[in-house]
Amino acid sequence: MARGTMSEDVQAQIKQLILQGGLVPGDPLPTEAELVGLLDVSRNSVREALKALQAMRIVEIRHGFGTYVGPLTLEPFVEGVAFRAAVRHHQGESSLYELMEVREALEAGLIGTVARTLPAEDLTVLKGLVQRMAEEARGGMVQSATDRAFHLALYRSLGNHLLSEVLDAFWAALRRVREDLSDALPDPEVTYRQHREIVEALEARDEGRAVEAIHRHFDGIRHRLAD
């Protein structure tokens, strides 16, 4: 069996062990020696497979302690998408627009449902974050952590954990590549107003207005990318 194929086969077997064992992030995996015996493969094959799975955040190797089920985050996806966008941007392609358009399509497609179903407690959280943005804007810059928290809270009521992770991954990828490329910072007052408009539309349960507010928010990003 070719070396690459062997490593992939061992990775698949380790993932199957995790699934069959009902393991969750933080649970210990068999030791390296135990995996060699269980899977009937060489120690090098096990090590290569574990390193590959660690890069995907499926396992976590704690030297001196053992191997555990990893956090299973989308961080490798974020890194890959961000780097791809940066490389293609330097090649003259519209990769940042593409990244932004995917995120915009996701958010605009969901905001109508949020407007219909947003619980009062989530609206209170969003209002608090907009108030924080107003205070930060007066200080000269809306913090990226506040913006991220807003967009996470915006769709939390939908109860779809994978969706929340995907939306956050596209937020993080776009933010990271723009920072790497020294994109101009947005006007903090405009950022605050755009997010306030979204919350006002949600409070009014106005789906159309909420969709328009989301698109206006992304229009601001679009204009900065054009500049």
C-alpha positions, 0 to 999 in steps of 0.5 A: 500500500502506498505511504499516503494511502496507508496514512489515510487508511489509519486516519479513517480507522482512528476516526472510526474508533472515536465514533464507535466509542462515542468519544467527545472532545477531551476524551482520551484515545488509546496510546500509540502502542495500543493503536499499533496493536489495535490497527495492526500497523507500524508505529510510524503509520500511527504517528503520521496519522495522528499528526494529520488528525491533529492538524485537522483538530480531530485529535490533540497530542499532549506530549507526556500525557497522551492523545485525546479527542481534539476540539473539532473546530473549523479553525483549519477551514478558516486558515485554508479559506483565508490563505486561499483568498490572500493568495488569489487576491495577490494574483489579481482575483476578486477573492475578497469579494467572493468571500464576502459574498458567501457570508452576505448570502448566508446572513441575508438568507437567514435574517428573515427567519430571525426577525420572525422568531428572535426571543426577547432575551436575544434581542436584549443581548443584541441591544447591549452589544450595539450600545457597546459599539456606540461607546467604542465608536466614541473612543475611535474604533469598534472592537472586532470582538464586539462585532464578532459577538454581535453576529454570533448572537444574531443567529443563535436563536436558530439553534443550529450549531453547525450554522453558527460555526460556519458563519463564524468561520467566514467572519473570521476568515474575512477578518483575518485576510483583510487584516493581513492585507492591511485593509482600511479600518471602517468608520466606527460611527458607520459600523455602529449605525449599521448594526443599530439598524439591524437591531431596530428592524428585528425589534419591529419584526420587519423581515424586509427591513432586516434583509435591507439592513444586512445588505447595507452592512455588507455594502460598506464592506464592499465599498472599502474593498473597492477602495 
